[in-house]
Amino acid sequence: MASSVKEKRRPHFSILALLSFMVSFVMARVFTILNPNVVLVSGNFHIHHFWYGLALLSVGGWLGISYTDEEVDRLAAVLFGAGGGLIGDEIGLLLTFGEYWTGLTYMLLIFFLTLVSIVILFIYFSKIINLELTKFLRHRSAIYSGIFLVVFSMAFIIETENLIIMTILFVLLIAALSMIFVSLILERRK
């Protein structure tokens, strides 16, 4: 039996969690910069703030899966994001076993924030993105753009020996060839 259920618009909890993550990360980093000698030590253990992050992450996750109330979900998103920020602040320490100020932390933070932001944008604007991408791929300029990207990536693949750059350019090459292929198929269907 089909019933028409009116879709309830939920707040953007993922954006709230992302903002909470960023604020928590910045606050932890600023606190550590301003107070480098404030350390919680219990016995022989140095209690890092990623432990507080794990606790916040656990409580936020538990609240998020246990309740369906909008206010509780909002709180869960904030706690989850804040916990992730505290853990993220010490990711370099965790990966290098003791080097808190490693540049690895900033690199992983930028990668994470970029990836999450892109995923959120794709989720919320997927219909528009799909429509615009289809319109672009049906236009002849997609083939020309693809040919340009193929030539561009091939030229740099030949010239470099850096494995990371070669990998990125190879992915770009595959995407460009796919773009040309899809555009040709869509053009034939006209």
Residue, then its C-alpha position, 0 to 999 in steps of 0.5 A: m500500500a503506497s502512502s505519500v509521506k511528506e519528506k521532512r527536511r533535516p538540518h545539515f548535520s554533516i556541515l555542522a559536524l565539519l564546522s565542529f571538527m575545524v573549530s575543535f582542531v583550531m582550539a586544540r592547536v592554539f591551546t597547545i601553542l599558547n600552553p605547551n607545558v600544560v600536560l595531564v600526567s597520571g602516574n607514568f601516563h601522559i594523557h593526550h587530548f585524542w583520548y578526549g576526542l575518542a570519548l566525544l566521538s563515541v558519545g556523539g556516535w552513540l547519540g546519533i544512532s540511538y535517537t531520532d530527535e532533531e536536537v539530539d542529532r544536532l548535539a551528536a553531530v557537534l560532539f562527533g565533529a569536536g571529537g574528530g577535531l581533537i583526534g585530528d590535531e594529534i594525528g601526526l603524533l599518533l602516526t610518528f610516535g611522538e612528533y606533535w609538530t610534524g607537517l603530516t598533521y596539516m597535510l592530512l587535515i587539508f586532505f580530509l577537509t577537502l575530501v569531506s567538503i567535496v562529498i558533502l557538496f556532491i550529496y547536496f547538489s548531486k542532481i544539479i551536478n549530474l544535469e550540468l555534467t550531462k549537458f557538458l558531455r553532450h556538447r562538442s567542447a567536452i571532446y576538445s577538453g578531453i583531447f587537451l587533457v590527454v595531451f597535457s597529461m601525456a606530455f607531463i607523464i613523459e617528462t616526470e619521474n615523480l611517482i606521485i605526479m605520474t599517478i595523478l596525471f595517469v588518473l587525469l589521463i583516464a578521466a580525460l579518455s573516459m570523458i571523450f568516450v562518453s561524449l562520443i557515445l552521447e553524440r552518436r545517440k543524438 
